[in-house]
């Protein structure tokens, strides 16, 4: 086997990759042998695709850029992890390829190199800085110069938001091949023309004639249900129903007659990056399913946290008992444990059955006192004689007076 680089090899018929944690090289599927080139310690390509070699033991990502014909790779001394096409700047962050809009000195260095080496190319780096100020609003986040359509991004933070990691708001990406005569926005994330459907600025393989938005990130066409710009594997689309959809929610829920579905950030497949997908909840019951908040949910079988089963939680007795501003995050309990909305039991020393929140500073069960502000079990406090004295953090037991000051509990012996 002949080495192409430190991470890629060939036997004359196939190209292999191997990175950290892999015992043996593996074949790159459907690679074009003649056009395959290695560009850096991370990036390689053929005439169809980009290949990103992980340094974190995650294998190989295969990426399909928006405009493969206009792709430009930088020399390694300029950047080993970034590349561009006419529409976007891309960055491989050692986990997945993301659209990159980091406004700093490094980006200025990339732009200067592009302007010097590709001064006549119709790329985003050659657009006059005042160009975007002259665009006219179509609706929502969509703008036009009369011939082309652009999407304006506002600095959100999701895997599928093309400017993931951006440092400022006013950033535009062009919708490739959008037909201005038939183009119209459907909401702030979906749009279409007579031929194509777009999610933010990315073209998606949906049917334009039948595509319609259901609510926020949810949509439907003749092929099925779409969520977050990707078609979801819904068992019965005809009975599909959205339970929660707001983009502000950390987790979205939906159901059909057979399953409950929840959004989750996962790796799409063996050779792709990460995305928020709508996935079925195992052993879920759609008839008894209840959303507790945008983190917790339950049915007759399970309690769920971000779409994952709480293995030790008791569904029959699980209930939310507080939320901000009383507590910094939501609290819940069942007959056994106390939970906070980051998915952990608070402390093994707390009994869920008898646990009660007294105020924003104090809680207790039958055995111990708990300080809410410090998230600590106060074993030294006598629970039988414990009493709250005011709503500012002062309390007492048979021996001491307690006060919450400077982010900690101060105690003073009674006279």
Residue, then its C-alpha position, 0 to 999 in steps of 0.5 A: x500500500x502506497x502512502x499519499x500522506x500521513x493519513x491517506x493511502x492507496x492500493x491502486x484501486x481504493x483510497x484508505x484513511x486512518x486517524x487517531x484511535x483507528x487500528x486499521x485503515x478503512x476504505x473511503x466509499x465512492x471516492x474518485x481516484x483520479x481527482x483525489x488530492x490531499x490539501x492539508x493535515x485535515x482536508x482532502x477532496x475529489x471532484x465531487x466531495x470534501x473529506x475532513x480527517x478528524x484528529x479526535x478519533x471520529x473518523x472521516x467526514x464527507x462533506x458536499x459543499x454548496x458549490x463544488x466547482x468554485x471551491x478554493x483550498x488555502x496553502x497550509x501556511x495560510x490555513x490547514x482547516x479552512x476553504x471557500x467557495x463563491x458563497x461561503x467560508x468553511x471551517x473544519x473544527x476537528x469535529x465537523x465542517x461548519x460555515x465560518x463567519x469569525x470576524x478577526x485578524x485571521x479572517x482578514x488574512x484569508x480575505x487578503x490572500x483570496x483578493x491577491x490570488x483570485x481578484x477577478x473571481x465572483x466570490x464573496x470576498x470581492x463584494x464591496x463592503x457597502x453592497x449589503x447596505x443597499x439590499x432591499x428587504x423581501x420579508x423576514x430575513x430575506x433580501x435582494x439586489x433585484x437579481x439575487x436573494x440573500x439571507x441575513x443571519x443574526x448570530x444564533x447558535x445551532x449546528x444547522x445555523x450556517x454561521x455557527x460561531x459567528x461573532x457579529x450579526x450582520x452577515x449575509x449568504x446568497x441562496x444559490x440559483x434562487x429565482x427572484x421572480x417566483x421566490x417567496x419566504x415562508x417564514x424566517x427559516x424556510x423559503x422557496x421558488x418554483x424549483x427549489x426549497x431553502x432552509x436558511x440559505x441552504x438548498x434542501x431536496x424538498x418538493x417545491x410544489x407541495x412544500x409548506x411550513x407547519x410551524x417554525x422548524x416543522x414543514x411538510x411536502x409530498x414526501x413527508x415531514x421536515x424538521x430543521x431542514x431535514x426530512x424526518x423518519x415519521x412512521x405515520x405522517x398522516x397522524x403527525x402532530x407537533x407538541x412543542x415547536x418554539x425555536x427558543x425551546x431546547x428540545x422539540x417534541x412531536x408525535x404520531x399514532x405510534x411514537x413520540x419524537x424528540x429533537x436531539x443533536x447527533x451525528x447524522x451518519x458515519x461520514x457526515x457532521x452533526x445536526x439537530x434531528x427529530x428522532x423517535x423516543x424508545x418505548x414511548x407512549x403518544x397517548x399519555x405523553x406530556x411535556x413538562x418543560x422544554x427539557x423534561x417530559x414523561x409518559x406512562x413508561x418513562x421520564x425523558x430528559x432532552x429526549x433521553x430516558x431517565x433510567x432511574x426516574x419513576x414516571x408515576x411520581x415524577x413532577x416539576x416543583x419549581x422554576x426560575x426565578x425561585x430557583x436558578x433552574x427547574x427542579x423536579x422530584x419523584x418518590x426517590x430522588x430530586x432532579x435539576x433541569x441539567x439532568x442530574x440528581x441533585x445529591x444522593x442524600x436527598x429524598x424525593x418523596x419528602x423533599x420540599x422547597x421552602x424559599x429561594x434559599x432553603x429546602x429540606x426533606x425528612x432527613x437533611x436541610x438543603x441550601x438551594x443557592x449553593x446546591x449543598x446538603x447541609x448535614x450539620x443543620x438539625x432538620x427537626x428544629x430548622x425554621x426559616x426566619x425571613x425571605x432574605x436567607x436567614x434561618x435557625x435550628x436549635x443551636x445556630x442562626x444561619x444567614x446567606x451572605x457573599x454566596x455562602x452560608x454563615x452561621x452564628x451560635x445562639x446566645 
